[in-house]
Amino acid sequence: MTPSRRKIHRTATAAGLLVVLSGCASLPPPTAEIGAADAAIRVASTPDTQRYAPNELASAHNDLAAAQAAMAKDDYDRARMLVAAALADADLARAKGRALAAQSAVAAKTEDNATLRRRLLDQEPLK
């Protein structure tokens, strides 16, 4: 083999070895992601969410607990998947809680307006 071919061969071998080794390397534990999911669940845990989206909030808590259990078993890929699900459930619970609370407030104001309109039209005295 000529010196230039040896150099190309060594470079190709080293590159192949790096590819093989990088495939075997695993990602570090998702501790920061679990902390972020826990914070998102705490932010989502409002009275409106607990009233209007309890199932979604419970699902977020369950996914986080399962992610923590997967972390304890060193199953980091499963933990990452469960953390993503917990974040999605927390976001959904928060959005649903806010939307349904706003919808409820609009319905209450609409009823108040209808009552006032009836009183004005009927000349009922306001209490």
PyMOL CGO cylinders between C-alpha atoms (Angstrom):
from pymol import cmd
from pymol.cgo import CYLINDER

trace = [
    CYLINDER, 0.00, 0.00, 0.00, 1.23, 3.46, -0.82, 0.3, 1, 1, 1, 1, 1, 1,
    CYLINDER, 1.23, 3.46, -0.82, 1.55, 6.03, 1.94, 0.3, 1, 1, 1, 1, 1, 1,
    CYLINDER, 1.55, 6.03, 1.94, -1.46, 8.03, 0.69, 0.3, 1, 1, 1, 1, 1, 1,
    CYLINDER, -1.46, 8.03, 0.69, -3.61, 4.90, 0.55, 0.3, 1, 1, 1, 1, 1, 1,
    CYLINDER, -3.61, 4.90, 0.55, -2.57, 3.98, 4.08, 0.3, 1, 1, 1, 1, 1, 1,
    CYLINDER, -2.57, 3.98, 4.08, -3.55, 7.45, 5.26, 0.3, 1, 1, 1, 1, 1, 1,
    CYLINDER, -3.55, 7.45, 5.26, -6.95, 7.19, 3.54, 0.3, 1, 1, 1, 1, 1, 1,
    CYLINDER, -6.95, 7.19, 3.54, -7.43, 3.68, 4.96, 0.3, 1, 1, 1, 1, 1, 1,
    CYLINDER, -7.43, 3.68, 4.96, -6.60, 4.85, 8.52, 0.3, 1, 1, 1, 1, 1, 1,
    CYLINDER, -6.60, 4.85, 8.52, -8.92, 7.85, 8.20, 0.3, 1, 1, 1, 1, 1, 1,
    CYLINDER, -8.92, 7.85, 8.20, -11.76, 5.69, 6.89, 0.3, 1, 1, 1, 1, 1, 1,
    CYLINDER, -11.76, 5.69, 6.89, -11.18, 3.12, 9.65, 0.3, 1, 1, 1, 1, 1, 1,
    CYLINDER, -11.18, 3.12, 9.65, -11.16, 5.83, 12.32, 0.3, 1, 1, 1, 1, 1, 1,
    CYLINDER, -11.16, 5.83, 12.32, -14.34, 7.39, 10.91, 0.3, 1, 1, 1, 1, 1, 1,
    CYLINDER, -14.34, 7.39, 10.91, -16.05, 4.00, 10.84, 0.3, 1, 1, 1, 1, 1, 1,
    CYLINDER, -16.05, 4.00, 10.84, -14.98, 3.30, 14.40, 0.3, 1, 1, 1, 1, 1, 1,
    CYLINDER, -14.98, 3.30, 14.40, -16.38, 6.65, 15.53, 0.3, 1, 1, 1, 1, 1, 1,
    CYLINDER, -16.38, 6.65, 15.53, -19.70, 5.91, 13.85, 0.3, 1, 1, 1, 1, 1, 1,
    CYLINDER, -19.70, 5.91, 13.85, -19.92, 2.52, 15.52, 0.3, 1, 1, 1, 1, 1, 1,
    CYLINDER, -19.92, 2.52, 15.52, -18.97, 3.88, 18.93, 0.3, 1, 1, 1, 1, 1, 1,
    CYLINDER, -18.97, 3.88, 18.93, -21.37, 6.82, 18.71, 0.3, 1, 1, 1, 1, 1, 1,
    CYLINDER, -21.37, 6.82, 18.71, -24.19, 4.37, 18.00, 0.3, 1, 1, 1, 1, 1, 1,
    CYLINDER, -24.19, 4.37, 18.00, -23.38, 2.56, 21.22, 0.3, 1, 1, 1, 1, 1, 1,
    CYLINDER, -23.38, 2.56, 21.22, -23.21, 5.71, 23.32, 0.3, 1, 1, 1, 1, 1, 1,
    CYLINDER, -23.21, 5.71, 23.32, -26.38, 6.55, 25.17, 0.3, 1, 1, 1, 1, 1, 1,
    CYLINDER, -26.38, 6.55, 25.17, -27.73, 9.94, 26.04, 0.3, 1, 1, 1, 1, 1, 1,
    CYLINDER, -27.73, 9.94, 26.04, -27.38, 11.20, 29.61, 0.3, 1, 1, 1, 1, 1, 1,
    CYLINDER, -27.38, 11.20, 29.61, -30.31, 10.85, 32.03, 0.3, 1, 1, 1, 1, 1, 1,
    CYLINDER, -30.31, 10.85, 32.03, -33.13, 13.32, 31.37, 0.3, 1, 1, 1, 1, 1, 1,
    CYLINDER, -33.13, 13.32, 31.37, -32.98, 14.91, 34.82, 0.3, 1, 1, 1, 1, 1, 1,
    CYLINDER, -32.98, 14.91, 34.82, -33.45, 18.46, 33.50, 0.3, 1, 1, 1, 1, 1, 1,
    CYLINDER, -33.45, 18.46, 33.50, -36.42, 17.35, 31.41, 0.3, 1, 1, 1, 1, 1, 1,
    CYLINDER, -36.42, 17.35, 31.41, -38.04, 15.74, 34.46, 0.3, 1, 1, 1, 1, 1, 1,
    CYLINDER, -38.04, 15.74, 34.46, -37.55, 18.97, 36.39, 0.3, 1, 1, 1, 1, 1, 1,
    CYLINDER, -37.55, 18.97, 36.39, -39.14, 20.93, 33.56, 0.3, 1, 1, 1, 1, 1, 1,
    CYLINDER, -39.14, 20.93, 33.56, -42.12, 18.56, 33.47, 0.3, 1, 1, 1, 1, 1, 1,
    CYLINDER, -42.12, 18.56, 33.47, -42.55, 18.83, 37.22, 0.3, 1, 1, 1, 1, 1, 1,
    CYLINDER, -42.55, 18.83, 37.22, -42.50, 22.63, 36.98, 0.3, 1, 1, 1, 1, 1, 1,
    CYLINDER, -42.50, 22.63, 36.98, -45.02, 22.58, 34.11, 0.3, 1, 1, 1, 1, 1, 1,
    CYLINDER, -45.02, 22.58, 34.11, -47.36, 20.41, 36.15, 0.3, 1, 1, 1, 1, 1, 1,
    CYLINDER, -47.36, 20.41, 36.15, -47.08, 22.75, 39.14, 0.3, 1, 1, 1, 1, 1, 1,
    CYLINDER, -47.08, 22.75, 39.14, -47.87, 25.74, 36.91, 0.3, 1, 1, 1, 1, 1, 1,
    CYLINDER, -47.87, 25.74, 36.91, -50.83, 23.90, 35.40, 0.3, 1, 1, 1, 1, 1, 1,
    CYLINDER, -50.83, 23.90, 35.40, -52.22, 22.91, 38.81, 0.3, 1, 1, 1, 1, 1, 1,
    CYLINDER, -52.22, 22.91, 38.81, -54.64, 25.80, 39.22, 0.3, 1, 1, 1, 1, 1, 1,
    CYLINDER, -54.64, 25.80, 39.22, -58.15, 25.66, 40.67, 0.3, 1, 1, 1, 1, 1, 1,
    CYLINDER, -58.15, 25.66, 40.67, -59.58, 26.08, 37.16, 0.3, 1, 1, 1, 1, 1, 1,
    CYLINDER, -59.58, 26.08, 37.16, -57.51, 23.18, 35.85, 0.3, 1, 1, 1, 1, 1, 1,
    CYLINDER, -57.51, 23.18, 35.85, -58.43, 20.99, 38.80, 0.3, 1, 1, 1, 1, 1, 1,
    CYLINDER, -58.43, 20.99, 38.80, -62.09, 21.79, 38.17, 0.3, 1, 1, 1, 1, 1, 1,
    CYLINDER, -62.09, 21.79, 38.17, -62.27, 21.63, 34.38, 0.3, 1, 1, 1, 1, 1, 1,
    CYLINDER, -62.27, 21.63, 34.38, -59.39, 19.33, 33.36, 0.3, 1, 1, 1, 1, 1, 1,
    CYLINDER, -59.39, 19.33, 33.36, -58.77, 16.88, 36.22, 0.3, 1, 1, 1, 1, 1, 1,
    CYLINDER, -58.77, 16.88, 36.22, -58.22, 13.89, 33.91, 0.3, 1, 1, 1, 1, 1, 1,
    CYLINDER, -58.22, 13.89, 33.91, -55.53, 15.65, 31.87, 0.3, 1, 1, 1, 1, 1, 1,
    CYLINDER, -55.53, 15.65, 31.87, -53.81, 16.86, 35.05, 0.3, 1, 1, 1, 1, 1, 1,
    CYLINDER, -53.81, 16.86, 35.05, -53.92, 13.34, 36.54, 0.3, 1, 1, 1, 1, 1, 1,
    CYLINDER, -53.92, 13.34, 36.54, -52.47, 11.95, 33.32, 0.3, 1, 1, 1, 1, 1, 1,
    CYLINDER, -52.47, 11.95, 33.32, -49.59, 14.44, 33.53, 0.3, 1, 1, 1, 1, 1, 1,
    CYLINDER, -49.59, 14.44, 33.53, -48.89, 13.37, 37.13, 0.3, 1, 1, 1, 1, 1, 1,
    CYLINDER, -48.89, 13.37, 37.13, -49.03, 9.68, 36.15, 0.3, 1, 1, 1, 1, 1, 1,
    CYLINDER, -49.03, 9.68, 36.15, -46.69, 10.19, 33.19, 0.3, 1, 1, 1, 1, 1, 1,
    CYLINDER, -46.69, 10.19, 33.19, -44.20, 12.05, 35.39, 0.3, 1, 1, 1, 1, 1, 1,
    CYLINDER, -44.20, 12.05, 35.39, -44.29, 9.29, 38.02, 0.3, 1, 1, 1, 1, 1, 1,
    CYLINDER, -44.29, 9.29, 38.02, -43.74, 6.67, 35.32, 0.3, 1, 1, 1, 1, 1, 1,
    CYLINDER, -43.74, 6.67, 35.32, -40.84, 8.72, 33.91, 0.3, 1, 1, 1, 1, 1, 1,
    CYLINDER, -40.84, 8.72, 33.91, -39.25, 8.84, 37.35, 0.3, 1, 1, 1, 1, 1, 1,
    CYLINDER, -39.25, 8.84, 37.35, -39.68, 5.07, 37.69, 0.3, 1, 1, 1, 1, 1, 1,
    CYLINDER, -39.68, 5.07, 37.69, -38.07, 4.56, 34.28, 0.3, 1, 1, 1, 1, 1, 1,
    CYLINDER, -38.07, 4.56, 34.28, -35.16, 6.78, 35.37, 0.3, 1, 1, 1, 1, 1, 1,
    CYLINDER, -35.16, 6.78, 35.37, -34.68, 4.59, 38.44, 0.3, 1, 1, 1, 1, 1, 1,
    CYLINDER, -34.68, 4.59, 38.44, -34.38, 1.59, 36.12, 0.3, 1, 1, 1, 1, 1, 1,
    CYLINDER, -34.38, 1.59, 36.12, -31.91, 3.46, 33.86, 0.3, 1, 1, 1, 1, 1, 1,
    CYLINDER, -31.91, 3.46, 33.86, -34.41, 3.31, 30.98, 0.3, 1, 1, 1, 1, 1, 1,
    CYLINDER, -34.41, 3.31, 30.98, -33.65, 6.83, 29.78, 0.3, 1, 1, 1, 1, 1, 1,
    CYLINDER, -33.65, 6.83, 29.78, -35.34, 6.52, 26.40, 0.3, 1, 1, 1, 1, 1, 1,
    CYLINDER, -35.34, 6.52, 26.40, -38.64, 5.53, 28.01, 0.3, 1, 1, 1, 1, 1, 1,
    CYLINDER, -38.64, 5.53, 28.01, -38.21, 8.26, 30.61, 0.3, 1, 1, 1, 1, 1, 1,
    CYLINDER, -38.21, 8.26, 30.61, -37.77, 10.86, 27.84, 0.3, 1, 1, 1, 1, 1, 1,
    CYLINDER, -37.77, 10.86, 27.84, -40.89, 9.62, 26.07, 0.3, 1, 1, 1, 1, 1, 1,
    CYLINDER, -40.89, 9.62, 26.07, -42.92, 9.77, 29.29, 0.3, 1, 1, 1, 1, 1, 1,
    CYLINDER, -42.92, 9.77, 29.29, -41.58, 13.24, 30.13, 0.3, 1, 1, 1, 1, 1, 1,
    CYLINDER, -41.58, 13.24, 30.13, -42.73, 14.46, 26.72, 0.3, 1, 1, 1, 1, 1, 1,
    CYLINDER, -42.73, 14.46, 26.72, -46.18, 12.99, 27.38, 0.3, 1, 1, 1, 1, 1, 1,
    CYLINDER, -46.18, 12.99, 27.38, -46.29, 14.62, 30.84, 0.3, 1, 1, 1, 1, 1, 1,
    CYLINDER, -46.29, 14.62, 30.84, -45.40, 18.01, 29.35, 0.3, 1, 1, 1, 1, 1, 1,
    CYLINDER, -45.40, 18.01, 29.35, -48.07, 17.64, 26.67, 0.3, 1, 1, 1, 1, 1, 1,
    CYLINDER, -48.07, 17.64, 26.67, -50.70, 16.61, 29.23, 0.3, 1, 1, 1, 1, 1, 1,
    CYLINDER, -50.70, 16.61, 29.23, -49.78, 19.51, 31.52, 0.3, 1, 1, 1, 1, 1, 1,
    CYLINDER, -49.78, 19.51, 31.52, -50.04, 21.98, 28.64, 0.3, 1, 1, 1, 1, 1, 1,
    CYLINDER, -50.04, 21.98, 28.64, -53.37, 20.50, 27.57, 0.3, 1, 1, 1, 1, 1, 1,
    CYLINDER, -53.37, 20.50, 27.57, -54.73, 20.62, 31.13, 0.3, 1, 1, 1, 1, 1, 1,
    CYLINDER, -54.73, 20.62, 31.13, -53.69, 24.24, 31.54, 0.3, 1, 1, 1, 1, 1, 1,
    CYLINDER, -53.69, 24.24, 31.54, -55.19, 25.29, 28.19, 0.3, 1, 1, 1, 1, 1, 1,
    CYLINDER, -55.19, 25.29, 28.19, -58.41, 23.36, 28.76, 0.3, 1, 1, 1, 1, 1, 1,
    CYLINDER, -58.41, 23.36, 28.76, -58.79, 24.74, 32.29, 0.3, 1, 1, 1, 1, 1, 1,
    CYLINDER, -58.79, 24.74, 32.29, -58.30, 28.31, 31.13, 0.3, 1, 1, 1, 1, 1, 1,
    CYLINDER, -58.30, 28.31, 31.13, -60.63, 27.90, 28.14, 0.3, 1, 1, 1, 1, 1, 1,
    CYLINDER, -60.63, 27.90, 28.14, -63.46, 26.30, 30.07, 0.3, 1, 1, 1, 1, 1, 1,
    CYLINDER, -63.46, 26.30, 30.07, -63.14, 28.80, 32.93, 0.3, 1, 1, 1, 1, 1, 1,
    CYLINDER, -63.14, 28.80, 32.93, -63.38, 31.65, 30.43, 0.3, 1, 1, 1, 1, 1, 1,
    CYLINDER, -63.38, 31.65, 30.43, -66.33, 29.98, 28.75, 0.3, 1, 1, 1, 1, 1, 1,
    CYLINDER, -66.33, 29.98, 28.75, -68.05, 29.63, 32.13, 0.3, 1, 1, 1, 1, 1, 1,
    CYLINDER, -68.05, 29.63, 32.13, -67.40, 33.31, 32.94, 0.3, 1, 1, 1, 1, 1, 1,
    CYLINDER, -67.40, 33.31, 32.94, -68.87, 34.35, 29.57, 0.3, 1, 1, 1, 1, 1, 1,
    CYLINDER, -68.87, 34.35, 29.57, -71.97, 32.22, 30.21, 0.3, 1, 1, 1, 1, 1, 1,
    CYLINDER, -71.97, 32.22, 30.21, -72.43, 33.80, 33.65, 0.3, 1, 1, 1, 1, 1, 1,
    CYLINDER, -72.43, 33.80, 33.65, -72.09, 37.33, 32.23, 0.3, 1, 1, 1, 1, 1, 1,
    CYLINDER, -72.09, 37.33, 32.23, -74.52, 36.49, 29.42, 0.3, 1, 1, 1, 1, 1, 1,
    CYLINDER, -74.52, 36.49, 29.42, -77.06, 35.33, 32.00, 0.3, 1, 1, 1, 1, 1, 1,
    CYLINDER, -77.06, 35.33, 32.00, -76.50, 38.49, 34.07, 0.3, 1, 1, 1, 1, 1, 1,
    CYLINDER, -76.50, 38.49, 34.07, -77.05, 40.63, 30.98, 0.3, 1, 1, 1, 1, 1, 1,
    CYLINDER, -77.05, 40.63, 30.98, -80.24, 38.76, 30.10, 0.3, 1, 1, 1, 1, 1, 1,
    CYLINDER, -80.24, 38.76, 30.10, -81.56, 39.27, 33.63, 0.3, 1, 1, 1, 1, 1, 1,
    CYLINDER, -81.56, 39.27, 33.63, -80.80, 42.99, 33.51, 0.3, 1, 1, 1, 1, 1, 1,
    CYLINDER, -80.80, 42.99, 33.51, -82.43, 43.29, 30.08, 0.3, 1, 1, 1, 1, 1, 1,
    CYLINDER, -82.43, 43.29, 30.08, -85.61, 41.58, 31.34, 0.3, 1, 1, 1, 1, 1, 1,
    CYLINDER, -85.61, 41.58, 31.34, -85.72, 43.89, 34.36, 0.3, 1, 1, 1, 1, 1, 1,
    CYLINDER, -85.72, 43.89, 34.36, -85.27, 46.99, 32.23, 0.3, 1, 1, 1, 1, 1, 1,
    CYLINDER, -85.27, 46.99, 32.23, -87.92, 45.93, 29.76, 0.3, 1, 1, 1, 1, 1, 1,
    CYLINDER, -87.92, 45.93, 29.76, -90.37, 44.93, 32.48, 0.3, 1, 1, 1, 1, 1, 1,
    CYLINDER, -90.37, 44.93, 32.48, -89.47, 47.98, 34.55, 0.3, 1, 1, 1, 1, 1, 1,
    CYLINDER, -89.47, 47.98, 34.55, -88.66, 45.75, 37.48, 0.3, 1, 1, 1, 1, 1, 1,
    CYLINDER, -88.66, 45.75, 37.48, -86.81, 47.53, 40.25, 0.3, 1, 1, 1, 1, 1, 1,
    CYLINDER, -86.81, 47.53, 40.25, -83.20, 46.52, 40.60, 0.3, 1, 1, 1, 1, 1, 1,
    CYLINDER, -83.20, 46.52, 40.60, -82.30, 44.87, 43.86, 0.3, 1, 1, 1, 1, 1, 1,
]
cmd.load_cgo(trace, "trace")
